[in-house]
Amino acid sequence: MRGSVWLGAMAAALMGGLAVPAAQAGERPVVVELFTSEGCSSCPPADAVLSELARSRPDVLPLAFHITYWDRLGWPDPFSLRAATDRQRDYAAMLGLDSIYTPQMVVDGRADVIGSDRDGVLAALRHAAAALPPPVALHLVRAAGAVTLEVGEGTRAQQGTVLLVGYDTAHRTAVARGENAGRMLTESNVVRSLVHVADWHGARLSVQAAPQAGEKLAAILQAPDGRVLGAARLD
């Protein structure tokens, strides 16, 4: 299913892989969110793009959100989350989209791209990286059965939501029914949990959260209009 497409400044497609130098100290990764489903036949190419980003782009935080509305269409996705569907609907409102669709990628909370459009995704990433505002410091520490999130100081005018994301590095699923029946799907950075930890109003903040489902953890600080203000990950 297709929807509105962000038309950023297009540049020549990269030759070969997506590898870039590691992010410099003080920088934060560009957040890429793929809304996908194992029941959608258009989604595996987008899953492959996200997997390539996960393998070769240390400057990107790629996350696969498996939505729920495909579950009734022949194959119940074992990784589908109501929180993923709710997040995609929130993006539709923030970005002024008429509908939601799969596979959709949202780049840094502001750009809507068809997830299987590799060149479009690369262009959106270049645009987002060039326009990154000074990041708000965000740090995660896991100890004593809890996760501590430290948020740095911003400006008095800034505010946002602190989100904790749990995700698994990789999954392989044999799909028995639906549009992808008979296929073995390989998926990366599969989101298993999404929790609203705190609201942030520009001042330094330290908050604890219970451990969440997922092999790895990431945190996102997001403004009310969707802009990502800070992001960090913890293996």
C-alpha positions in Angstrom: 0.0 0.0 0.0 1.4 3.4 -0.9 0.9 6.9 0.5 2.5 10.3 0.3 6.2 10.3 -0.5 8.7 12.8 0.8 10.5 14.3 -2.2 13.8 15.4 -0.9 16.8 16.7 -2.8 17.8 13.7 -4.9 21.5 13.0 -5.5 23.2 10.3 -7.5 22.8 6.8 -6.0 25.7 5.5 -4.0 27.8 2.9 -5.8 28.1 -0.4 -4.0 27.2 -0.5 -0.3 25.9 2.1 2.2 29.1 2.2 4.3 30.1 5.6 5.7 32.7 6.7 8.3 31.7 6.1 12.0 29.8 9.0 13.6 32.1 11.5 15.4 32.0 12.1 19.1 29.0 14.3 20.1 27.0 13.4 17.0 23.8 11.3 17.3 22.5 8.8 14.9 19.8 9.6 12.3 16.7 7.6 13.4 15.1 5.5 10.6 11.8 3.8 11.4 10.4 1.2 9.1 6.7 0.3 9.4 6.4 -3.2 8.0 4.7 -6.6 8.3 5.5 -10.2 7.5 2.1 -10.4 5.9 2.9 -7.8 3.3 4.4 -8.9 0.0 5.8 -5.4 -0.7 7.7 -5.4 2.6 10.7 -7.8 2.2 12.6 -5.4 -0.1 12.2 -2.7 2.5 13.3 -5.1 5.2 16.4 -5.7 3.1 17.1 -1.9 2.9 16.8 -1.6 6.7 19.1 -4.7 7.2 21.7 -3.1 5.0 21.5 0.1 7.1 21.9 -1.9 10.2 25.0 -3.7 8.9 26.9 -0.8 7.4 25.7 2.6 8.8 26.9 3.4 12.3 25.5 6.9 11.8 22.0 5.5 11.6 19.7 4.0 14.2 17.4 1.7 12.1 14.3 0.2 13.8 11.7 -2.1 12.3 8.2 -1.5 13.7 5.9 -4.4 12.8 2.3 -3.1 12.6 -0.9 -5.1 13.5 -3.4 -4.3 10.7 -1.9 -7.0 8.4 -2.4 -9.7 11.0 -6.0 -10.4 10.0 -5.1 -10.8 6.3 -3.7 -14.4 6.4 -0.6 -14.3 8.5 -0.4 -13.0 12.1 3.0 -11.4 12.4 4.7 -12.8 15.6 6.4 -9.4 16.1 3.5 -7.1 15.5 2.9 -4.5 18.2 -0.1 -2.3 18.9 2.4 0.4 19.9 3.9 0.2 16.4 0.5 0.8 14.8 -0.2 3.6 17.1 3.1 5.2 16.4 2.6 5.0 12.6 -0.9 6.7 13.0 0.7 9.4 15.1 3.2 10.1 12.3 0.4 10.3 9.8 -1.1 13.1 11.9 2.2 14.9 12.4 3.3 14.7 8.8 -0.2 15.5 7.4 -0.6 12.2 5.5 -4.0 11.0 4.3 -3.3 7.4 5.2 -0.9 4.9 6.6 0.8 2.2 4.5 3.5 -0.5 4.3 6.3 -0.4 3.8 6.8 3.1 5.1 10.0 4.6 6.4 10.1 7.7 8.5 13.5 9.4 8.6 14.3 11.4 11.7 10.6 11.9 12.5 10.1 14.3 9.5 10.5 12.6 6.2 8.1 10.0 4.7 9.6 7.6 2.2 8.5 4.3 0.6 10.7 1.8 2.5 11.6 -0.2 -0.6 12.8 2.9 -2.5 16.5 2.5 -1.7 17.5 5.7 -3.6 14.7 7.7 -1.9 15.8 6.4 1.5 19.4 7.3 0.8 18.4 10.8 -0.3 16.3 11.3 2.8 19.2 10.2 5.0 21.6 12.6 3.3 19.1 15.4 3.7 18.5 14.6 7.4 22.2 14.3 8.2 22.9 17.6 6.6 20.1 19.3 8.6 20.8 17.8 12.0 20.4 20.4 14.7 22.7 20.4 17.7 21.7 17.2 19.6 20.4 17.1 23.1 22.7 14.7 25.0 21.1 11.4 25.7 22.7 8.5 27.6 21.6 5.1 28.7 23.0 2.9 31.6 21.7 -0.5 32.5 22.5 -1.6 36.1 20.9 -3.3 39.1 17.9 -4.5 37.1 16.9 -1.1 35.8 17.7 1.3 33.0 18.7 4.9 33.7 18.2 7.5 31.0 20.1 10.8 31.3 18.8 13.7 29.2 20.9 16.8 28.8 20.0 20.4 28.9 18.3 22.2 26.0 16.6 25.5 25.8 13.6 26.8 27.7 11.5 26.6 24.6 12.3 23.0 23.9 10.1 20.1 25.0 9.8 16.5 24.1 9.0 12.9 24.9 11.6 10.4 26.1 11.0 7.0 24.6 12.7 3.7 25.4 12.9 1.1 22.6 13.7 -2.5 23.0 14.7 -4.4 19.8 16.2 -7.7 18.6 19.2 -7.8 16.3 17.8 -10.3 13.8 15.1 -12.8 13.2 14.4 -15.4 10.5 10.8 -16.5 10.1 9.3 -19.2 7.9 5.9 -17.7 6.7 3.2 -20.3 6.3 0.3 -18.3 5.0 -0.7 -14.9 3.5 1.0 -13.0 0.8 4.5 -14.2 1.8 3.5 -17.9 2.2 6.5 -20.2 1.6 9.1 -17.5 2.1 11.9 -17.4 4.7 12.1 -13.8 5.9 15.2 -12.2 7.4 14.6 -9.1 9.4 16.9 -6.8 11.4 16.4 -4.5 14.5 12.9 -5.8 15.2 11.2 -3.6 17.8 9.8 -5.7 20.7 8.8 -2.9 23.0 8.2 0.9 23.0 7.7 2.8 26.3 7.0 6.5 27.0 9.4 7.0 29.9 9.1 10.8 30.7 8.3 14.2 29.4 11.2 16.6 29.0 11.0 20.4 29.2 14.5 21.6 28.4 16.1 20.9 31.8 18.5 18.1 32.7 16.6 15.0 33.5 17.5 11.6 35.0 14.8 8.9 35.0 14.8 5.1 35.7 12.8 2.6 33.7 12.2 -1.1 34.1 14.0 -3.4 31.6 12.0 -3.9 28.4 11.6 -6.8 25.9 14.4 -6.8 23.4 18.1 -7.8 23.2 19.2 -4.2 22.8 17.9 -0.8 23.9 17.7 2.6 22.4 16.3 5.9 23.5 14.8 8.6 21.5 14.0 12.2 22.5 11.3 13.5 20.2 9.6 16.9 19.9 5.8 17.2 19.6 6.0 17.7 15.8 8.0 14.5 15.4 11.5 16.0 15.1 14.2 13.9 16.8 16.1 15.9 19.3 18.4 13.2 20.6 19.0 9.5 20.2 21.3 6.9 21.7 21.6 3.1 21.8 22.8 0.6 24.4 23.8 -3.0 23.4 
